[in-house]
Amino acid sequence: ERIYELNNSVSSPFFNIDNNSEEPGRIFFAGYMCDAKGVMTILKAFNILKKRYGYLTLNLAGKIADRGFYMKAIKYVKDNKLEGHVNFLGHLDENNLIDEYRKASVFVFPSKQDVAPVSVLQAMASGKAIVASNIGGIPYILDNGINGFLVDKTDSQAMADKASLFLKDEKLRKEFGSKEIAMAKLQP
């Protein structure tokens, strides 16, 4: 029998992010811009949150995987008067990605299909409050109500409600974030 050591899939700079420089009301997503990653669920949840909190920003980082879907997302933003609050950042290099995690208050990831998404692991290593979908391998890396919140993959209302808990409670964000860092260090 052979034993193979697997290195952590998240590079060390993500573990060294200063969470004291987060920007209030800044929500972040990292992943492909496509229906499978739940981008429309995020936009609908953000629309709900924007009505509660006027100062919010949603930044979405990731390569456009489906141009038709991306145009549909842009139309949703425009139709719901979310311009200036929703920013599609495109693909980011590691330094810019780390900067987005550093500034974020909440990380959202309502993917419809995933095994062990690296972006969730990066958010954990960064100590971010996380709301993600309860699918695939995500429930094995996030404990609902302990170090993040899990919601149905298409439930925009639940995503907004859980994100709202984090947005209005800095102590809760920091508490969950500390637990996530510890868990992320254990991930291969």
C-alpha positions as CSV (number, residue, x, y, z in Angstrom):
1,E,0.0,0.0,0.0
2,R,1.1,3.5,-0.8
3,I,0.2,6.7,0.9
4,Y,0.0,9.8,-1.1
5,E,-0.1,13.2,0.5
6,L,-2.4,15.6,-1.2
7,N,-1.7,19.3,-0.9
8,N,-4.5,21.7,0.0
9,S,-6.2,22.8,-3.2
10,V,-6.3,26.4,-2.0
11,S,-3.0,28.4,-2.2
12,S,-1.7,29.9,1.0
13,P,-2.4,33.6,0.3
14,F,-6.1,32.9,0.7
15,F,-5.4,31.9,4.3
16,N,-3.7,35.3,5.0
17,I,-6.5,37.7,4.0
18,D,-7.1,40.5,6.5
19,N,-10.8,40.4,7.1
20,N,-10.7,43.8,8.9
21,S,-10.8,45.4,5.5
22,E,-14.1,44.0,4.3
23,E,-16.5,46.5,2.8
24,P,-20.0,46.5,4.4
25,G,-22.7,45.2,2.1
26,R,-20.3,43.7,-0.5
27,I,-21.5,40.3,-1.7
28,F,-19.2,38.1,-3.9
29,F,-19.5,35.1,-6.2
30,A,-16.7,33.4,-8.1
31,G,-17.5,30.8,-10.7
32,Y,-18.4,30.4,-14.4
33,M,-21.1,32.7,-15.6
34,C,-23.7,30.1,-16.6
35,D,-27.0,28.7,-15.4
36,A,-25.4,25.6,-13.8
37,K,-23.6,27.8,-11.3
38,G,-26.9,29.5,-10.1
39,V,-26.1,33.0,-11.3
40,M,-29.7,33.8,-11.8
41,T,-30.5,32.7,-8.3
42,I,-27.9,35.1,-7.0
43,L,-29.3,38.0,-9.1
44,K,-32.8,37.3,-7.8
45,A,-31.6,37.0,-4.2
46,F,-29.7,40.3,-4.6
47,N,-32.8,42.0,-6.0
48,I,-34.6,41.0,-2.8
49,L,-31.7,42.2,-0.6
50,K,-31.4,45.5,-2.5
51,K,-34.9,46.4,-1.5
52,R,-34.0,45.8,2.2
53,Y,-30.6,47.4,2.1
54,G,-29.9,50.3,-0.3
55,Y,-26.1,50.2,-0.1
56,L,-25.3,46.7,-1.4
57,T,-22.9,45.7,-4.1
58,L,-22.8,42.3,-5.9
59,N,-19.5,41.4,-7.6
60,L,-19.5,38.3,-9.8
61,A,-16.1,37.0,-11.0
62,G,-15.7,34.3,-13.6
63,K,-15.4,33.4,-17.2
64,I,-18.5,33.6,-19.4
65,A,-19.3,30.0,-20.1
66,D,-22.6,30.6,-21.9
67,R,-22.9,33.9,-23.8
68,G,-26.7,33.5,-24.2
69,F,-27.2,33.0,-20.5
70,Y,-24.8,36.0,-19.8
71,M,-27.0,38.3,-22.0
72,K,-30.1,37.1,-20.1
73,A,-28.3,37.9,-16.8
74,I,-27.4,41.4,-18.1
75,K,-31.0,42.0,-19.1
76,Y,-32.2,40.9,-15.7
77,V,-29.9,43.5,-14.1
78,K,-31.1,46.2,-16.4
79,D,-34.8,45.3,-16.1
80,N,-34.6,45.4,-12.3
81,K,-32.5,48.7,-12.2
82,L,-29.5,47.0,-10.5
83,E,-26.9,48.7,-12.7
84,G,-24.2,50.3,-10.6
85,H,-24.8,47.7,-7.9
86,V,-24.1,44.5,-9.8
87,N,-20.7,44.1,-11.4
88,F,-19.6,41.3,-13.8
89,L,-15.8,41.3,-13.3
90,G,-14.9,38.5,-15.8
91,H,-12.0,36.1,-15.1
92,L,-9.7,37.4,-12.4
93,D,-6.0,36.5,-11.7
94,E,-5.2,35.2,-8.2
95,N,-4.2,38.6,-6.8
96,N,-7.4,40.3,-7.9
97,L,-9.4,37.3,-6.8
98,I,-7.8,37.5,-3.3
99,D,-8.6,41.3,-3.2
100,E,-12.3,40.5,-4.0
101,Y,-12.4,38.0,-1.2
102,R,-10.8,40.5,1.2
103,K,-13.4,43.1,0.5
104,A,-16.4,40.8,0.5
105,S,-18.8,40.7,3.5
106,V,-20.6,37.6,2.2
107,F,-19.8,34.9,-0.3
108,V,-22.7,33.3,-2.2
109,F,-22.6,30.1,-4.2
110,P,-26.0,28.6,-5.3
111,S,-24.6,26.1,-7.8
112,K,-27.0,23.6,-9.3
113,Q,-24.2,21.0,-9.6
114,D,-20.8,20.7,-8.0
115,V,-18.6,18.3,-6.2
116,A,-16.0,20.3,-4.2
117,P,-16.0,23.8,-5.7
118,V,-12.6,25.5,-5.2
119,S,-14.3,28.9,-4.8
120,V,-16.1,27.7,-1.7
121,L,-12.8,26.4,-0.3
122,Q,-11.2,29.8,-1.1
123,A,-14.0,31.6,0.6
124,M,-13.6,29.3,3.6
125,A,-9.8,29.9,3.7
126,S,-10.5,33.7,3.4
127,G,-12.8,33.5,6.5
128,K,-15.9,34.7,4.6
129,A,-19.5,34.2,5.6
130,I,-20.9,31.7,3.1
131,V,-24.4,30.9,1.8
132,A,-24.3,28.0,-0.7
133,S,-26.5,25.4,-2.2
134,N,-27.2,22.1,-0.5
135,I,-26.0,20.0,-3.4
136,G,-23.2,17.6,-4.3
137,G,-20.1,17.8,-2.1
138,I,-20.9,21.2,-0.6
139,P,-22.7,19.8,2.5
140,Y,-19.6,17.8,3.2
141,I,-17.4,20.9,3.5
142,L,-19.9,23.3,5.0
143,D,-22.0,22.5,8.1
144,N,-25.3,24.2,7.9
145,G,-25.7,26.7,10.7
146,I,-22.2,26.0,12.0
147,N,-19.8,27.5,9.5
148,G,-22.1,28.6,6.7
149,F,-25.7,28.3,5.5
150,L,-27.0,25.9,3.0
151,V,-30.1,26.6,0.9
152,D,-32.0,24.9,-2.0
153,K,-30.1,25.6,-5.2
154,T,-33.0,27.7,-6.7
155,D,-34.4,29.3,-3.6
156,S,-33.6,33.0,-4.1
157,Q,-35.7,34.0,-1.1
158,A,-33.8,31.6,1.3
159,M,-30.5,32.8,-0.1
160,A,-31.5,36.4,0.5
161,D,-32.7,35.6,4.0
162,K,-29.5,33.8,5.0
163,A,-27.3,36.4,3.4
164,S,-29.3,39.1,5.3
165,L,-28.4,37.4,8.6
166,F,-24.7,37.9,7.8
167,L,-25.1,41.4,6.4
168,K,-26.7,42.7,9.6
169,D,-24.5,40.9,12.1
170,E,-20.8,41.4,11.9
171,K,-20.2,39.2,14.9
172,L,-21.9,36.3,13.2
173,R,-19.9,36.8,10.0
174,K,-16.6,36.8,12.0
175,E,-17.7,33.7,14.1
176,F,-18.6,31.6,11.0
177,G,-15.5,32.9,9.2
178,S,-13.2,31.7,11.9
179,K,-14.7,28.3,11.9
180,E,-14.4,28.1,8.1
181,I,-10.6,28.9,8.1
182,A,-10.1,26.0,10.5
183,M,-12.1,23.7,8.3
184,A,-10.4,24.9,5.1
185,K,-7.0,24.0,6.5
186,L,-8.2,20.3,6.7
187,Q,-9.3,20.2,3.1
188,P,-7.0,18.4,0.5
